[in-house]
């Protein structure tokens, strides 16, 4: 019974034995090749170990579900992390390819659930990383619309506005961010720099 192995996998995961958890989840997928959650769990656990096979299992999860939001999101995050690492290593072409893959996954998440503010933030981050500041601004703006109390969305949109030379708008956005989260350090710093530049 695939579900028994799936529950065993969850127990091993809870107690921190990821090797046995992965093994149990794999058995669940062998017994039931349509077991979305088992494929997703393997992908997420392998992602945490920086194992290259994580994508393969997340792709399997995406294949067997008509609404694989969690697996798509996990894959988007993984590709984003890889893209950032490649940027840091100055492998720009490879980085852009990963970030574009990440954007595609985030956009699929949005297609399934247009209220997923983290997916908009992810798209914005990837565009910003690729110096597409206007595109990043647009997605951070969408995040503020679906989640009006998300401080980080106002901050990120503010950074883009600042880069685009819209200083007054950036100031307002940082203030919005701080009205939601008065302890948002980076917003305080940006606001202070803008006031100092006057």
N, C-alpha and C positions, 0 to 999 in steps of 0.2 A: 504494500500500500504506500503510494508516493507521499501521501499526507503524513504518515507516521514518520518517515525520514525527514520531511520538511519540519515537523515539530521538534524532532531530535536536533536538527540543524539550529533551530532557534534557541534551544536550551544551551547547546554548546557555545553559540554566539553570546548568549547572556553571561555565561561564566568565563568568557574571554578565550575559549579554545577555538581560534579561527580555523585551524587546520582540520579539526574534526567537523566543525560547522560546514566548511566548504565541501568536505567529503560527503556529509549527509545530504546537503542540498544537491550535489551532483547525482547521488543515487536517486533522489526524488525526480530529477529531470530525466534520468534514464528510464524510470518506471512510468513517468508521465511527461512525454516530450512537449506538452502544451503548458507546463507548470510555470506560468509567468513569474510568480513571486520567487520561486526557487532560482530561476535564471538571474533575476534582478539581484537577489541577495548575494549570489556568487560574484556577479559583476562588481557590486559595491565593496565586498570584502577584498577582492583582488585589487580594486582601485586603491584601497587603503594601504595595500602592500606594494603599490607601484608595480604591479604585475601586468605585463603587456597583454595577457589574455583577458583582462577585464572587459575590453571593448567587445570581444567576441561574444561573451556571455550577455552583455547588455544588448547587443544586436539580436541575439536569440530571443531575449525577453521582448524586445520591440516587435519582432516578427510574429510572436504568438498572441499578441493582445491588440485589440482595436483601439484602446486608449492607454497606451504605455507611458503615461506622463512621467512617473518616477524614473523609469529606465531611460527615457529620453533626456530628462534633466541630469541624471547621473552621467550619461555619456557626454552631454554638453559641458558639464563641469570638468570632466576628465580631459576633453580636448582643449578646453580653455587653459587648464593648468599646463598641459604639454606645450601649448602655443606660447605661453608666457616664458616657460623654461627655454624654449628655442630662441625667443627674442633676446633673452638675457645672454644666450650663447652666441648672439649675433648671426643666427641662421634665419634671416628674415623671410625668405621665400617659403621655407618649411613652416615657419611660425604662422604666416598668413594663411597657409593652407589649413592648418589645425584650427585657427580662429574662425575661418569661414565655415568649417565643418561644425564647430561649436554653435555659431549663429544659426545654421540650418536646423540643428536639434532644438535650440531654444525656441525658434519660430514654430516648429512643430508642436512644442508644448503649448505655445500661445494659441495655435489653431484649435487645440483640444480644450484649453481653458484660458480664455482671454483675460481672466482676472489674476493670473499668476504673475504677481509683481516681480518675483525673483527672476523669472525668465526675461522680462523687459530689462531688468538691471544687468543680467548676463549679456544680452545683446549689446546694450550700451557700453559695457566694459570692453567687449571684444572690438567694437568699432573704435572706441577711444584708443585702445592699444595699437590699432592699425592707423592712427592719426586721421580717422574719418570723424572729426569732431562734430560736424553738423548731424551726421547719422546718429552718433552717440547721444547728442542733445535730444533728438527726436524720441529716442527710446527711453531716456531718463524722464522726459516729459510724460510719456505714456505711463510710466511707473507711478508718477505723482497723481495721475488721473485715476488709475485703478486702485491706488492705495494712498489717499490724501494725508494719512498720518505717518507716512514712511519717511523719517528724517533723512536717511541716507540718499534717497532719491532726489530730494531737494538739494542736498550737498553736491551730488554728482552733476546734476543739471547746472548748478552754480559754477562748478569748475569749467564746464563746457562754455557757459555764457562768458565767463572771464576770458577763456582762450579766444573766444570769438570777438572780444573787445567790447562786450555789452556789460560794462562795469556796474551800472546802476541796477540792471536786472540781477547780476551776480550777487550784489549786496543784499537785495531783497530775498533772494533764494537762500542765502546763508542765514539771514534773519528768520525766515520760515523754518529752516532746519532747526535752529536753536530754540524757537518757540515750542517745537515738538520735543526736542531733546536738549535741554540747557547744558548738558555735559558733553556735547559733541565737539571734542577737542579740535579736530581739523577744521571744522566750520569756524570756530573761534579764531584760529590762526589766520585763515584766509580773510576773514572779515577785518581783523586787525591790520593785515598787510594792505588791504584796500584802503582803509581809513588812513594808514600811514603814508600811502602814495598820493593822497590828495594835496 
